Amino acid sequence: MNQQDRSYKDKKVISIGTVSELTGLTLRQIRYYEERKLIAPYRNDRGTRKYSFNDIETLMDIANKREDGVQTTEILKEMRLKEKQRESEAEIKKKMLQGQLNAQFRFGRGRN
């Protein structure tokens, strides 16, 4: 998927300083969550981090969970589980659509 096909929420264009201002997190906290693989900013050739609106939402969710005492390892497990569920749901939808298309074409051919 190229940059133009993605939603504005997915485009990684926001600097770490702006992310810090929007989330109330320190630069150190944001970098720590990156180290823990909770977020993955884009890095340009000079190493400058760029974040998306989705990254900001993820950081806010992480911050809320941390305030509730949830460890980063548990947050990461939950995030990975949710991603697997989304992938599974997407695969199921794809198979259902393919089955519907196959049934439609078989049905349509039988009538001609």
C-alpha positions in Angstrom: 0.0 0.0 0.0 1.5 3.3 -1.0 1.4 6.6 0.9 -1.6 7.9 -1.1 -3.7 4.8 -0.5 -3.5 5.1 3.3 -5.9 7.0 5.5 -4.6 10.3 6.9 -4.7 8.6 10.3 -2.0 6.1 9.1 0.4 8.7 7.5 3.5 9.1 9.6 4.1 12.8 9.5 4.0 14.1 13.1 7.3 14.9 14.9 8.1 13.4 18.3 7.9 16.9 19.9 4.4 17.4 18.7 3.4 13.9 19.8 4.8 14.7 23.2 2.7 17.9 23.4 -0.5 16.1 22.2 -0.1 13.1 24.6 1.5 14.7 27.6 4.2 12.0 27.5 7.9 12.9 27.7 10.2 12.2 24.9 11.9 9.6 27.0 8.6 7.8 27.6 7.8 7.8 23.9 11.2 6.4 23.0 10.9 3.8 25.7 7.6 2.6 24.3 9.3 2.3 20.9 12.1 0.3 22.5 9.5 -2.1 24.0 8.0 -2.5 20.5 4.7 -0.9 21.5 4.9 1.6 18.6 6.9 1.8 15.4 7.5 5.3 14.1 8.8 5.9 10.6 12.5 6.9 10.5 13.8 9.0 7.7 17.4 8.8 6.4 18.6 11.1 9.2 16.9 9.0 11.9 14.1 11.5 12.6 11.0 9.8 14.0 7.6 10.5 12.4 4.3 9.3 13.9 0.8 9.0 12.8 -2.5 9.9 14.4 -3.0 6.1 15.0 0.4 6.1 16.8 -0.9 8.9 19.0 -4.0 7.0 19.9 -2.0 3.9 20.7 0.3 6.0 22.9 -2.7 7.4 24.8 -4.0 3.9 25.3 -0.6 2.8 26.5 -0.4 5.7 28.9 -3.9 5.0 30.3 -3.0 1.4 30.9 0.3 2.3 32.5 -1.6 4.6 34.9 -3.8 1.6 35.8 -0.6 -0.3 36.6 -0.5 -2.6 33.6 3.1 -3.6 32.6 4.4 -3.0 29.1 4.9 -6.7 28.5 1.1 -7.3 29.2 0.2 -4.4 26.9 2.4 -5.9 24.2 0.7 -9.3 24.6 -2.7 -7.7 24.3 -1.7 -5.7 21.3 -0.4 -8.8 19.5 -3.5 -10.8 20.4 -5.7 -8.0 19.0 -3.6 -7.9 15.8 -4.0 -11.7 15.4 -7.7 -11.4 15.9 -7.9 -8.6 13.2 -5.9 -10.7 10.8 -8.1 -13.8 11.5 -11.3 -11.7 11.0 -9.9 -10.3 7.7 -9.0 -13.8 6.5 -12.5 -15.1 7.3 -14.1 -12.1 5.5 -11.9 -12.8 2.5 -12.9 -16.5 2.4 -16.6 -15.6 2.8 -16.4 -13.1 0.0 -14.6 -15.6 -2.2 -17.2 -18.2 -1.4 -20.0 -15.8 -2.3 -18.4 -14.8 -5.5 -17.7 -18.5 -6.5 -21.4 -19.4 -5.6 -22.7 -16.4 -7.6 -20.6 -17.3 -10.7 -21.6 -21.0 -10.5 -25.3 -20.0 -10.1 -25.1 -17.5 -12.9 -23.5 -20.0 -15.3 -26.1 -22.6 -14.6 -28.9 -20.3 -15.7 -27.5 -19.4 -19.1 
